[in-house]
């Protein structure tokens, strides 16, 4: 009888030990998700594919911009990053990202997370304009959130001529377009 009590007590302790082990829910980063992803059974319609590509391009642009603004801006790596940033735009102009750099600098942003990308198309006269509205979360060097901001950017898909049919190149026309004020200017007396 004494052996049975000890055996029963041992099983009870082992069961409590197993049940008390807490499995932590570890979230994978986007890079880990991409690293372990496969191309099997991925079916996206064109708008989902464009939204996914737009999110990826925005994330890349903001990541490189945060890296650039955290540096001295006078090293070979910084100039390489700047050329890479300019490669995301149709026009290679410093005005493309000057406001973005100012914002990242003033908030001392080191990490950026792009969320909630919504694409839309506007037709103005004979032109079709493509826009992406998204949320940007800025984080400092200690990974503390500095805030989330809603942004709007214009992009363009330019058809490439080549061997692959329907191949496009993605470019930003402008990044972080300011929202128009809904209050019309009135007469001041």
N, C-alpha and C positions, 0 to 999 in steps of 0.2 A: 504494500500500500504506500510505503514511504517513497519508493521509486516512482510510482505513478504520479505522486504529488510533485516531485522534483521534475519529472518529465513534462507534466502539464504546465508547471510554472515556467520551465524553459521555453516551451512553445509559445506561451503567453508573452514572454519578454521578446522573443524573436518576432512575433506578429506585431507587437507594438512598435518595435524598431523599424520594421518594414513599412508599416502604415505611417509612421512619423516622418519618414523621408519625404521631403518636399521636392518635387520636381519643378525646377525653375523654368519659366517660359522665356526662353531666349529668343529675342527677335533678331532676324537676320537683316543685315544691311542690304541696300540695293545692290551693292557690288557682289555680296555673297549670293544673293538671289540670282543675279546674272551668271555668276560663275557656275552655278549648279543647274541652270536651266537648259532645257533641250528644245529643239525645234519641232518636236513631234506634236501633231494634232493642234497646231496653232492656227485658228481661223479668225482673222480680223477683217471687218469691212474697211473700206477706204478711210472713213472718218475716224474709226478707232486706231487705224495704223498711223494716220497723220497726227492724231492726238498723242499717241505713244512716242512718235519721233520728235514731236514738238517738245514734249516733257523732257525727253533725253537731251535734246539740244539746249534747252533752257538750263537744265541741271549742269551740263558741261560748261556752258558760258558763265554761269554764276560761280561755279567752283573755281574755274581758272581766274576769274576776276577777283574773287576773294583771296586767292593765292597771290595774285599780282599786287593787290593793295597791301597785303601784309609784308611784302618785301621792301627792299630799298629803292626799287625801280631804276637801278643803274647797273645791274649785273647782266651777264649774258643770259642767264635763265629768265630774268624779268623781261628782257627784250624778246626772247623767244615766246614767252607767255603772251606778250602784247601782240606779236604777229599772229599768234594762234587765235587770240580774241578777235582781231580784225578779220580773220578768215571766216567768221560766222556771219559777216555782213556783206551785202551786195556792194555798197560803197565803202572803200577802205578810208575812213575818215575818223579822226580823233573825237569828233563831236558825237559819234555813235554811242560811246560809253562814258563820256565825261561825267554825266549826272549819276550814272551807276557807280563809278569810282568814288565820287564825292559822298554818296550815301553809305557805301561800304566803309569808307574811311571814317566818316563822322561817327558811325555806330561801332567801329572797331570789330567788324564782322570777320569771322574766321571760317565759319561753316554755314552752308546754305542748304535748305531743303525745299524743293519745289513740290507743291501739292495742288490738287483740284484743277487740273488743266482742262479748260473748255475752249473749243475752237469754234469760230464763227466766220461767216463770209458776208461781206457787204458789197453791194453793187452800186457804184457811183459812176453815172454816165456810161461809158464803155469799159470801165475798169472794174475788175473783180479784186477786192481787197480781202486778204485773209488775216484774221486776228486770233490771238490766243489770250484768254483771260485766265489768270492763275494766282495762286497764293504763294508767297515766299516767306519762309520762316528763317530768320537770321539767328545765329548762335555765336557766342563769343568763344575765346580760346578755352574756357572751362566747360564748354558745351551747354551753358545756360542760355535760355531763350531770351533774345532781345526784342522779340515781337514778330507778329505775322502781318504781312502787308499784301493787299490785293493789287496786282499789276496787270497791265495790258500791253501787249507787244504785237507788232505787225510782222508777218513773215511772208516769204514768197517761195514757191516751188517752181524751179526752172527746169524744163525738160531738157535732158542731155541727149545728144545724138551719139549713138554708138551701137555696139553689138546687141546690147540688152534692150529689149523693147519696153517702153514705158518706164524708163529710169529717170529719176528726178534728183536735183541737187537742192538742198534746203539752205536758205539764207534768211537772216533777219533784215528787215527794212529799217525798223526802229525798235528799240527796247524801252519798256516802261513809258508808254505814252500817257501823259497826264489826262485825267478825266476832265471833260469840259464842265464848267460851272453851270448849274441848272438855273441860276438866277440871272435873268437878263439885266443888262445895265439900264438904268432908268435916268430920268432927267433930274438933276440936282439943282435946286433953286437957292 
